Structures are given as C-alpha cells and as structure tokens.
C-alpha cells in the first residue's frame, strides 16, 4: 500500500488538495484547542488536516504509510509555519502507547481487515483520554455506487452503521452517512462515507 500512495503523492501538486476535511470544523467546536489538546491524525496523507489542526493550536502527532506523503506533510507544515510530529507507520501494525484527546482519521479505516478491527478500534478507545473524542470517517459499500477508478486492492469493505457499533457505549456527538462527488483520479466518481464523532464519558 505504501508504494501505491508513494506513486500518487510523488508530484508537485497535492493529490487530495490542501483544504481540510469539513469535519475538522466540528472538532474545533466540540473540543477547542485551549489547553494543549493532543491530537493524533491516523493516515495523514499529504498533511492537509494535520497542518490545519496544528495551525489552530492543537499539539498534533500524525502518521501515514507513505514516506512521500510524510515528507509532503513536513513541507506543508514548514510552509504554514506550524509544528507537528509526523512519522511513517502502517495502520494495521502501529499500536498507541500514549493517550490523546482527539483521535482523528478520514478515508483510511478501509485498510483495516475485518479480523483485526475490534483490536485496533479497541486500542483507539483505550488511548483516548477521558472526555476526549474519536472522530473517524470510513468509506462504506453501496451496491449502486461503482468502485472508484483509483481504488486499491488492499482496501476492505465496511457497511452502513458498522463504525457506530464500536462506540455504542460512548456519547455520539455526531454521525452521518453521505454520498459525495470525487475527482481524485481525474475521473468523476462518487463515494459513500460514514462519519462518527464519539466522546469517551467514562
């Protein structure tokens, strides 16, 4: 998978652009960065969301499987004059050993096979601080939406509502499922995505 994304990111322009995901603004409202809030961006790609959060005052840690993406994240952070800690790691192998106030990921969880989802999401839950939030988005399979032209063979299907099942005992601050248009490959296509923001009130 890292070679696949290295090829995507090995260009002057940013494959996903540099504007943050709209869900980032909900996180600003739900847990403002006013007391050294620690945020982890899982699968940061080329850094658009990680750099946005760092610019707003969060203490950001980020990782991605692509070394090219990580280097572009560093360059984007330098350009924005913000500090963050970013490194190369595989979502299926990396396990947290420190607590974060916000665990964030968008468009990455589809790389987690069914058999290890409970373990990985359990790791996220364990290392979310009390009153912290997990803000996660994952592509879901719909029979009426064709596969993306730039889809990878390493992705695994999720279904509607599946992400919520991992947070049934947390406060659900926000959840939605939406269909959006995408031009990431240069060819118009659509995705269905499920988004959940859950708060650890334990």
Backbone bond lengths (Angstrom), bond angles and torsions (degrees), N, CA, C in turn:
res aa  C-N    CA-C-N  psi(-1)  N-CA   C-N-CA  omega(-1)  CA-C   N-CA-C  phi
1 X - - - 1.458 - - 1.528 111.30 -
2 X 1.358 116.62 -35.94 1.457 117.92 -178.42 1.527 111.70 -63.82
3 X 1.354 117.54 -37.23 1.466 120.04 178.24 1.529 110.65 -66.20
4 X 1.330 116.28 -37.00 1.464 121.24 178.94 1.528 109.99 -59.46
5 X 1.336 116.61 -47.45 1.461 119.89 -178.98 1.517 112.51 -77.31
6 X 1.316 117.14 -29.74 1.468 118.45 173.93 1.524 110.29 -56.73
7 X 1.325 116.34 -42.22 1.470 120.25 179.77 1.521 110.67 -66.27
8 X 1.325 117.69 -40.40 1.468 121.11 178.91 1.529 111.64 -62.98
9 X 1.315 115.54 -42.50 1.462 120.46 -172.13 1.521 113.44 -87.00
10 X 1.331 117.26 -11.44 1.463 120.72 -176.30 1.525 110.66 -80.54
11 X 1.331 115.50 66.76 1.458 123.15 178.86 1.525 107.79 -153.31
12 X 1.312 115.96 163.34 1.464 119.66 -178.21 1.520 111.38 -66.47
13 X 1.328 116.59 -45.15 1.462 120.43 -179.37 1.531 110.62 -75.48
14 X 1.331 115.39 167.57 1.451 121.67 179.54 1.531 109.07 -96.42
15 X 1.326 115.67 122.63 1.463 121.69 -174.67 1.530 111.67 -56.94
16 X 1.326 116.93 -42.43 1.460 121.71 -179.61 1.532 112.09 -98.14
17 X 1.323 117.65 3.58 1.455 120.56 -175.64 1.520 111.04 81.50
18 X 1.316 116.45 -175.03 1.468 120.48 -178.77 1.539 112.46 -119.25
19 X 1.325 117.72 -1.73 1.463 120.21 176.60 1.522 109.67 -77.14
20 X 1.320 118.75 137.53 1.467 120.59 -179.27 1.526 111.76 -70.39
21 X 1.315 115.30 157.69 1.460 121.30 172.87 1.528 109.25 -62.13
22 X 1.334 115.98 144.12 1.476 120.45 -178.51 1.523 112.30 -58.38
23 X 1.332 117.58 -29.09 1.468 120.13 -177.11 1.527 111.56 -67.51
24 X 1.328 117.56 -19.08 1.466 120.51 177.76 1.520 111.76 -58.52
25 X 1.324 116.97 -35.04 1.464 120.59 -178.10 1.528 111.26 -70.30
26 X 1.332 118.10 -29.61 1.461 120.80 175.02 1.525 110.36 -66.42
27 X 1.325 115.92 -38.01 1.464 119.91 178.59 1.522 110.42 -64.48
28 X 1.321 116.87 -39.68 1.474 120.47 176.24 1.527 111.05 -55.92
29 X 1.321 117.16 -40.05 1.461 121.26 -179.25 1.527 112.17 -73.48
30 X 1.329 116.42 -39.04 1.461 121.22 -173.03 1.520 113.35 -79.30
31 X 1.320 117.27 -33.25 1.457 120.27 -179.31 1.528 108.59 -146.42
32 X 1.331 117.06 78.25 1.472 121.87 -176.21 1.529 111.64 -60.33
33 X 1.328 116.53 149.49 1.464 120.85 -177.03 1.530 112.68 -83.39
34 X 1.332 116.01 61.10 1.463 118.74 -173.81 1.523 113.35 -108.45
35 X 1.323 118.62 6.54 1.470 119.98 179.40 1.535 110.81 -148.62
36 X 1.324 116.30 43.78 1.456 119.83 178.89 1.508 113.61 66.08
37 X 1.323 116.71 43.19 1.458 121.93 -177.55 1.528 110.50 -63.38
38 X 1.333 116.30 126.07 1.460 121.99 178.88 1.533 109.83 -91.20
39 X 1.312 115.93 125.54 1.465 121.64 -176.55 1.529 109.87 -125.60
40 X 1.326 115.60 134.72 1.468 121.60 176.08 1.521 109.38 -113.08
41 X 1.330 116.66 125.43 1.468 122.92 175.99 1.530 107.81 -102.75
42 X 1.333 115.71 111.35 1.470 122.66 -178.88 1.518 108.98 -88.81
43 X 1.324 117.14 119.41 1.466 120.07 -178.69 1.517 110.60 72.10
44 X 1.322 116.01 60.20 1.470 121.00 -171.21 1.523 113.57 -74.59
45 X 1.340 118.52 -9.15 1.457 120.32 179.76 1.516 111.79 61.77
46 X 1.322 116.09 -122.57 1.464 121.58 179.70 1.533 112.36 -97.13
47 X 1.344 116.34 5.37 1.459 119.72 168.41 1.511 118.33 100.00
48 X 1.330 118.97 6.32 1.468 119.20 -173.06 1.536 112.30 -59.06
49 X 1.338 117.99 -42.37 1.463 120.06 -178.78 1.522 112.12 -79.70
50 X 1.321 116.71 -41.03 1.466 120.45 179.92 1.523 111.10 -60.17
51 X 1.319 116.69 -44.05 1.468 120.42 -179.61 1.526 110.66 -68.73
52 X 1.320 117.43 -36.92 1.465 120.60 175.66 1.525 110.49 -58.64
53 X 1.335 116.78 -49.36 1.457 120.37 -178.95 1.528 111.76 -63.57
54 X 1.320 116.79 -41.70 1.465 119.84 178.21 1.527 110.91 -61.48
55 X 1.323 116.02 -38.41 1.461 120.87 178.63 1.515 113.18 -66.19
56 X 1.329 116.71 -24.08 1.462 121.18 178.84 1.521 112.74 -88.32
57 X 1.342 116.86 -7.56 1.456 119.68 175.67 1.513 116.26 111.87
58 X 1.328 118.59 1.42 1.460 120.56 175.81 1.534 109.77 -73.68
59 X 1.326 116.17 150.67 1.464 122.02 171.37 1.525 106.64 -87.17
60 X 1.322 117.06 102.13 1.462 122.33 -166.71 1.530 112.07 -101.01
61 X 1.330 114.30 130.73 1.456 123.40 166.07 1.517 105.93 -116.40
62 X 1.324 117.14 140.71 1.465 120.26 -177.15 1.521 109.61 -147.15
63 X 1.330 115.47 150.17 1.461 118.42 173.45 1.517 110.32 -145.42
64 X 1.334 114.33 159.21 1.454 121.69 177.08 1.526 108.40 -152.03
65 X 1.324 115.88 155.38 1.463 119.85 178.55 1.520 113.01 -73.47
66 X 1.338 116.68 -19.92 1.467 121.58 -176.91 1.527 111.37 -93.31
67 X 1.326 116.61 119.95 1.466 119.95 176.30 1.518 111.22 -66.38
68 X 1.339 117.13 -31.70 1.462 120.78 176.82 1.527 109.65 -66.03
69 X 1.334 116.56 -42.54 1.457 120.33 177.19 1.519 112.39 -62.23
70 X 1.317 116.35 -41.18 1.461 120.80 179.12 1.533 110.97 -63.15
71 X 1.326 117.36 -42.05 1.463 120.13 178.63 1.531 111.02 -65.80
72 X 1.342 116.97 -37.30 1.471 119.08 177.14 1.529 110.70 -68.53
73 X 1.321 117.06 -34.12 1.457 120.61 175.31 1.522 110.30 -61.14
74 X 1.331 116.51 -44.37 1.464 120.49 178.80 1.523 111.02 -61.48
75 X 1.341 116.26 -42.75 1.471 119.24 -179.63 1.522 111.11 -66.37
76 X 1.341 116.28 -39.85 1.466 119.64 178.76 1.527 110.25 -64.97
77 X 1.330 117.16 -38.47 1.461 121.09 177.63 1.532 110.71 -65.40
78 X 1.320 116.51 -41.60 1.468 119.91 177.67 1.527 110.80 -61.80
79 X 1.317 116.29 -43.24 1.464 120.40 179.73 1.525 111.29 -62.46
80 X 1.349 115.71 -38.82 1.464 120.53 179.95 1.528 112.13 -82.66
81 X 1.336 116.09 -5.39 1.470 122.58 -179.87 1.525 111.61 58.69
82 X 1.336 115.32 48.38 1.460 121.20 176.32 1.526 109.06 -125.67
83 X 1.331 114.41 158.15 1.460 121.60 179.56 1.522 110.10 -105.56
84 X 1.329 116.16 137.26 1.460 121.24 170.48 1.519 108.86 -155.74
85 X 1.324 115.27 162.08 1.458 121.85 177.79 1.518 107.51 -105.82
86 X 1.341 118.24 115.76 1.458 121.20 -176.42 1.524 109.24 -131.61
87 X 1.328 115.74 140.22 1.453 120.06 -176.17 1.535 110.05 -150.54
88 X 1.326 115.95 167.92 1.462 122.74 179.60 1.526 109.49 -90.91
89 X 1.350 116.72 128.45 1.463 121.77 175.32 1.524 108.82 -159.73
90 X 1.324 115.80 156.34 1.460 123.25 178.85 1.521 109.00 -96.19
91 X 1.325 117.42 129.05 1.462 122.07 -177.97 1.527 112.37 -57.10
92 X 1.332 117.62 -31.03 1.462 120.69 -177.66 1.522 113.44 -83.68
93 X 1.315 117.49 -11.41 1.463 120.75 -177.71 1.528 113.03 -113.40
94 X 1.330 117.15 -29.43 1.462 120.34 -175.58 1.526 110.62 -77.68
95 X 1.341 116.56 132.00 1.458 122.28 175.42 1.524 108.60 -123.13
96 X 1.335 116.50 140.91 1.457 121.24 -177.40 1.527 110.55 -72.16
97 X 1.325 115.71 147.84 1.460 121.21 173.99 1.526 111.03 -130.53
98 X 1.339 116.77 4.08 1.464 121.33 175.16 1.520 108.99 -136.79
99 X 1.316 115.28 158.79 1.459 121.87 -174.51 1.528 111.05 -89.74
100 X 1.354 115.07 142.95 1.462 121.82 177.33 1.523 109.28 -125.54
101 X 1.339 115.32 150.33 1.466 120.78 176.83 1.521 111.62 -80.73
102 X 1.338 116.48 -30.01 1.460 122.05 177.43 1.532 108.19 -133.65
103 X 1.315 115.67 126.00 1.466 121.20 171.17 1.523 106.13 -111.82
104 X 1.311 115.04 119.45 1.466 121.89 -170.16 1.524 110.10 -123.99
105 X 1.314 115.82 139.04 1.472 120.18 172.87 1.518 108.99 -159.91
106 X 1.319 116.19 138.35 1.456 119.75 175.65 1.523 110.31 -138.58
107 X 1.337 115.49 127.93 1.459 121.22 176.28 1.513 114.62 68.80
108 X 1.350 117.30 30.85 1.466 120.53 -176.79 1.536 112.18 -129.01
109 X 1.329 117.47 -29.91 1.456 120.47 -172.21 1.526 113.59 -63.11
110 X 1.334 117.44 -15.45 1.466 119.00 178.68 1.532 112.66 -67.25
111 X 1.320 117.15 -9.00 1.465 119.91 177.01 1.527 112.44 -86.53
112 X 1.336 117.06 -2.08 1.463 120.55 178.49 1.530 109.25 -90.85
113 X 1.327 118.91 118.67 1.469 120.64 177.75 1.527 111.03 -64.92
114 X 1.324 115.84 154.05 1.463 121.86 -178.39 1.527 112.15 -52.53
115 X 1.323 116.93 -41.65 1.461 120.50 -172.42 1.509 115.85 -65.58
116 X 1.339 119.14 -18.75 1.474 120.46 -178.94 1.524 112.67 -119.53
117 X 1.328 117.02 9.80 1.470 119.11 -179.34 1.524 112.55 -63.73
118 X 1.336 116.90 -43.47 1.467 119.51 -178.83 1.517 111.01 -61.89
119 X 1.335 116.72 -41.20 1.460 119.90 179.81 1.524 111.08 -65.22
120 X 1.339 116.87 -46.80 1.459 120.20 -176.57 1.525 111.31 -67.90
121 X 1.335 117.00 -46.24 1.469 118.60 177.93 1.524 111.00 -65.25
122 X 1.325 117.12 -31.50 1.467 120.83 174.94 1.516 111.38 -64.09
123 X 1.324 116.63 -37.73 1.463 121.57 176.17 1.524 110.76 -64.43
124 X 1.342 116.43 -42.06 1.464 119.81 176.99 1.532 110.71 -60.16
125 X 1.327 115.56 -46.73 1.462 120.87 -177.80 1.538 110.84 -61.93
126 X 1.322 115.77 -44.42 1.460 120.58 -177.52 1.520 111.60 -60.59
127 X 1.313 117.54 -38.59 1.460 121.19 -174.32 1.535 112.72 -101.34
128 X 1.331 116.27 22.38 1.464 121.48 168.09 1.523 107.25 -94.26
129 X 1.309 117.33 129.71 1.467 120.70 -176.65 1.523 110.64 -68.19
130 X 1.343 118.29 156.30 1.468 120.71 174.36 1.526 110.52 -54.97
131 X 1.316 115.78 133.71 1.465 124.39 -176.09 1.531 112.39 70.21
132 X 1.326 117.88 6.25 1.459 121.46 174.80 1.512 111.32 -81.10
133 X 1.328 116.42 174.44 1.456 120.35 -177.68 1.530 111.46 -130.10
134 X 1.321 114.24 148.55 1.459 122.47 167.25 1.521 106.38 -107.81
135 X 1.316 116.68 123.24 1.464 122.89 -178.45 1.525 107.46 -119.95
136 X 1.326 115.57 100.91 1.457 121.17 -169.71 1.526 111.06 -126.22
137 X 1.327 115.45 142.54 1.462 121.45 176.65 1.523 108.03 -132.15
138 X 1.326 116.55 137.29 1.464 120.29 -179.34 1.528 109.65 -140.90
139 X 1.315 116.35 140.87 1.456 120.80 174.79 1.525 109.69 -68.09
140 X 1.333 116.58 138.17 1.468 121.09 178.45 1.525 109.72 -120.02
141 X 1.321 114.09 152.20 1.462 120.72 -175.63 1.525 110.73 -82.32
142 X 1.320 116.75 132.90 1.455 123.18 174.80 1.534 107.91 -131.37
143 X 1.339 117.89 133.24 1.470 119.42 -176.16 1.524 113.59 -67.24
144 X 1.331 117.10 -20.44 1.464 120.15 -177.31 1.527 112.76 -96.09
145 X 1.348 117.49 4.15 1.461 121.14 176.93 1.524 108.45 -114.52
146 X 1.309 116.33 120.59 1.466 121.11 -179.83 1.527 110.13 -67.62
147 X 1.321 115.77 154.91 1.453 120.51 176.12 1.520 110.87 -60.92
148 X 1.325 116.17 145.48 1.465 120.43 -179.81 1.525 110.48 -65.82
149 X 1.334 117.75 143.14 1.466 120.31 -179.65 1.522 113.59 -63.27
150 X 1.342 116.84 -21.17 1.465 119.71 178.48 1.530 111.58 -108.62
151 X 1.347 116.33 24.97 1.467 120.74 -179.22 1.527 110.42 -65.89
152 X 1.336 115.55 150.15 1.454 121.58 -178.77 1.526 109.72 -105.23
153 X 1.314 115.84 150.97 1.459 121.20 178.87 1.524 111.95 -74.48
154 X 1.338 117.65 -11.98 1.463 121.61 -177.64 1.530 112.96 -89.37
155 X 1.333 118.31 1.08 1.465 120.27 -179.62 1.529 110.51 -86.72
156 X 1.338 115.36 155.03 1.464 122.49 -177.40 1.528 108.05 -128.88
157 X 1.321 116.61 138.32 1.472 121.45 -174.35 1.523 112.54 -69.09
158 X 1.335 114.57 141.00 1.463 123.75 166.67 1.525 106.97 -116.02
159 X 1.323 116.76 157.44 1.458 120.28 178.92 1.531 109.74 -116.63
160 X 1.326 115.40 163.30 1.462 121.50 179.73 1.528 110.36 -55.10
161 X 1.321 116.07 132.77 1.462 121.46 176.55 1.514 115.30 83.76
162 X 1.331 117.52 -11.77 1.469 119.85 -175.73 1.524 112.14 -62.56
163 X 1.318 117.51 -43.22 1.462 120.65 -178.11 1.530 111.66 -59.89
164 X 1.327 116.64 -37.03 1.464 121.00 -179.74 1.525 112.73 -62.66
165 X 1.327 116.85 -29.65 1.471 119.29 -176.05 1.520 112.04 -64.06
166 X 1.327 117.82 -23.90 1.455 120.33 179.35 1.529 112.33 -79.32
167 X 1.334 116.79 -8.03 1.466 121.10 -176.21 1.525 111.24 -128.49
168 X 1.331 117.52 29.08 1.462 120.21 -175.67 1.527 113.08 -66.28
169 X 1.356 118.21 -20.55 1.453 121.10 179.81 1.537 112.94 -102.41
170 X 1.328 117.09 7.71 1.466 121.87 175.89 1.524 109.49 -105.33
171 X 1.331 116.72 161.54 1.460 120.80 174.38 1.537 108.56 -73.51
172 X 1.308 116.34 124.25 1.461 120.47 178.09 1.525 107.82 -88.61
173 X 1.318 115.83 108.36 1.460 121.49 -179.19 1.524 111.87 -81.19
174 X 1.324 115.95 -29.20 1.467 120.04 -177.75 1.521 108.40 -163.02
175 X 1.321 116.15 138.70 1.458 120.45 171.92 1.522 108.88 -152.93
176 X 1.304 115.09 144.17 1.456 120.38 178.18 1.523 108.99 -158.69
177 X 1.317 115.01 158.52 1.458 120.16 167.92 1.523 106.21 -128.92
178 X 1.314 115.79 131.18 1.454 118.75 -174.68 1.527 110.20 -140.49
179 X 1.310 114.70 160.09 1.465 121.98 174.72 1.527 106.74 -115.31
180 X 1.324 115.63 131.48 1.456 118.28 -178.72 1.524 111.15 -134.84
181 X 1.314 114.85 155.72 1.458 121.70 177.61 1.521 109.61 -83.92
182 X 1.332 115.71 145.21 1.459 120.59 -176.69 1.527 109.70 -138.64
183 X 1.332 115.03 145.21 1.468 121.09 177.51 1.533 110.83 -127.05
184 X 1.347 116.63 23.60 1.461 119.74 -173.28 1.523 113.14 -57.82
185 X 1.330 118.03 -32.30 1.467 121.21 -178.25 1.522 112.72 -93.97
186 X 1.335 115.71 -2.40 1.459 119.95 -173.23 1.517 112.22 87.84
187 X 1.336 116.57 -4.54 1.465 123.01 178.24 1.523 108.00 -116.02
188 X 1.334 119.02 126.26 1.471 120.31 -178.85 1.530 111.38 -60.52
189 X 1.332 115.82 132.49 1.466 120.87 176.45 1.525 107.97 -156.92
190 X 1.326 116.56 178.73 1.456 121.30 -178.15 1.529 111.06 -128.44
191 X 1.336 113.94 158.12 1.456 121.67 172.82 1.520 108.53 -132.68
192 X 1.322 116.56 149.69 1.466 122.10 165.46 1.519 106.63 -105.75
193 X 1.318 116.05 133.27 1.465 119.79 -177.15 1.523 110.55 -135.01
194 X 1.312 115.35 138.51 1.461 122.74 176.38 1.522 108.47 -104.72
195 X 1.335 116.73 131.91 1.461 121.51 -178.83 1.532 109.34 -123.46
196 X 1.320 115.53 136.29 1.469 121.49 178.91 1.528 108.54 -137.50
197 X 1.332 115.88 131.60 1.463 121.39 167.40 1.519 106.39 -119.23
198 X 1.335 116.35 116.52 1.470 121.90 -176.23 1.524 109.68 -122.10
199 X 1.335 115.83 141.49 1.472 121.08 -177.96 1.540 109.66 -109.79
200 X 1.312 115.22 135.40 1.469 122.30 -178.98 1.521 109.91 -86.27
201 X 1.321 116.26 91.94 1.466 120.59 -179.21 1.514 110.08 -98.55
202 X 1.327 116.07 59.25 1.462 121.25 178.02 1.520 109.40 -136.29
